[in-house]
Amino acid sequence: MFLIGIKEKDYVINEGPIKCRLEINYLKSFLSSLDIDFRESLYNHNNYHVYKGTIRENDWLPREKFSYRNIHINIGGMRW
């Protein structure tokens, strides 16, 4: 809805000026890496607590539970 509203006002949506596109791609890459590292850290943290016994083995979460979609729905409150 947000993008439709912008397009209706005749704004052009692109990646910005050519001289800034490398910076935009770099930022996108940085945020993607940060997201991957964050999810890996959550998975490792879960394993650590299971290993230490602060989380029961029955409550261990497999790596699939730390997918992009799961994390952003459950932590970020995003809806698809």
Summary of the structure (lengths in Angstrom):
residues: 80
radius of gyration: 18.9
end to end distance: 13.5
largest distance: 58.1
contacts: 145
relative contact order: 0.08
helix: 70%
strand: 0%
